[in-house]
Amino acid sequence: MSLLDFKKFDLFKKREKKKPEFSVATLKNQEKIPLKELFPDRFINDNTRYRTFYDFLVASKFDWKKQEEIDLTALDLFVKKKTKFPTWEAMKKKATAEYYSRKLGF
């Protein structure tokens, strides 16, 4: 290992000490993540035709207050046309991975 590799390891150790309250166990037990946190504006801007999460919601024309009533076929079609993802599930999966990366400090 080079000196640079040790520096990276030291940075990771410092970051690990900085956020001891986060662990796989605590994150795994989290049941619901608010959509605004799951889809920050940067994620939306990088992966969709929209600049903000609000713009994405408005353009979709779905009633997001009643998420359980949204037609998933229609939502998948919207996501396929307006994002880099083939389905809503694929978009959520990528957003969830990025969410946990942010929470763990990666």
C-alpha positions as CSV (number, residue, x, y, z in Angstrom):
1,M,0.0,0.0,0.0
2,S,1.2,3.5,-0.7
3,L,1.1,6.4,1.7
4,L,-2.0,7.7,-0.2
5,D,-3.9,4.5,0.5
6,F,-3.3,4.9,4.3
7,K,-4.5,8.5,4.1
8,K,-7.8,7.2,2.6
9,F,-8.1,4.7,5.3
10,D,-7.5,7.4,8.0
11,L,-10.1,9.6,6.4
12,F,-12.6,6.7,6.5
13,K,-11.8,6.0,10.2
14,K,-12.3,9.7,11.0
15,R,-15.6,9.8,9.2
16,E,-16.6,6.6,11.0
17,K,-15.9,8.1,14.4
18,K,-17.8,11.3,13.3
19,K,-21.1,9.5,12.8
20,P,-21.3,6.6,15.2
21,E,-25.1,6.7,15.4
22,F,-25.4,5.3,11.9
23,S,-25.0,1.6,11.4
24,V,-26.4,-1.1,9.1
25,A,-28.7,-2.2,11.8
26,T,-30.3,1.2,12.5
27,L,-30.6,1.9,8.8
28,K,-32.0,-1.5,8.0
29,N,-34.8,-0.9,10.6
30,Q,-35.9,2.3,9.1
31,E,-39.3,1.6,7.7
32,K,-40.2,4.7,5.7
33,I,-38.1,7.4,4.1
34,P,-39.9,10.6,3.1
35,L,-40.0,11.0,-0.7
36,K,-38.4,14.4,-0.5
37,E,-35.4,12.9,1.3
38,L,-35.3,9.9,-1.0
39,F,-35.3,12.0,-4.1
40,P,-33.3,15.2,-3.4
41,D,-33.3,17.8,-6.1
42,R,-29.8,16.8,-7.2
43,F,-31.0,13.2,-7.9
44,I,-34.0,14.5,-9.8
45,N,-31.9,16.9,-11.8
46,D,-29.3,14.3,-12.7
47,N,-31.7,11.5,-13.6
48,T,-34.8,13.1,-15.0
49,R,-36.0,15.9,-17.3
50,Y,-36.8,18.0,-14.2
51,R,-34.8,20.3,-12.0
52,T,-36.6,19.6,-8.7
53,F,-38.6,16.9,-7.0
54,Y,-41.5,19.3,-6.9
55,D,-41.3,19.8,-10.7
56,F,-41.3,16.0,-11.1
57,L,-44.4,15.5,-8.9
58,V,-46.3,18.3,-10.6
59,A,-45.5,17.0,-14.1
60,S,-46.5,13.4,-13.2
61,K,-50.1,14.6,-12.5
62,F,-50.6,11.9,-9.9
63,D,-52.1,12.5,-6.5
64,W,-49.1,11.8,-4.4
65,K,-51.1,12.3,-1.2
66,K,-52.8,9.0,-2.1
67,Q,-49.7,7.0,-3.2
68,E,-51.4,3.7,-2.7
69,E,-54.0,4.6,-5.3
70,I,-51.5,5.5,-8.0
71,D,-51.8,3.3,-11.1
72,L,-48.3,1.7,-11.2
73,T,-48.5,0.9,-14.9
74,A,-49.1,4.6,-15.7
75,L,-46.4,5.6,-13.2
76,D,-43.9,3.2,-14.8
77,L,-44.8,4.7,-18.2
78,F,-44.2,8.2,-17.0
79,V,-40.9,7.2,-15.4
80,K,-39.8,5.5,-18.6
81,K,-40.5,8.5,-20.7
82,K,-39.2,11.2,-18.4
83,T,-36.3,9.6,-16.5
84,K,-33.2,7.4,-17.1
85,F,-35.1,4.5,-15.5
86,P,-37.3,1.8,-17.0
87,T,-39.7,1.7,-14.0
88,W,-40.7,3.4,-10.8
89,E,-39.2,0.5,-8.8
90,A,-35.8,0.9,-10.6
91,M,-35.8,4.6,-9.8
92,K,-36.6,4.0,-6.1
93,K,-33.9,1.3,-5.9
94,K,-31.3,3.7,-7.2
95,A,-32.5,6.6,-5.0
96,T,-32.5,4.3,-1.9
97,A,-28.9,3.2,-2.6
98,E,-27.8,6.8,-2.9
99,Y,-29.8,7.8,0.2
100,Y,-28.0,5.2,2.4
101,S,-24.7,6.2,0.9
102,R,-25.3,9.8,1.9
103,K,-26.4,8.7,5.4
104,L,-23.3,6.6,5.8
105,G,-21.1,9.4,4.6
106,F,-19.8,7.8,1.4
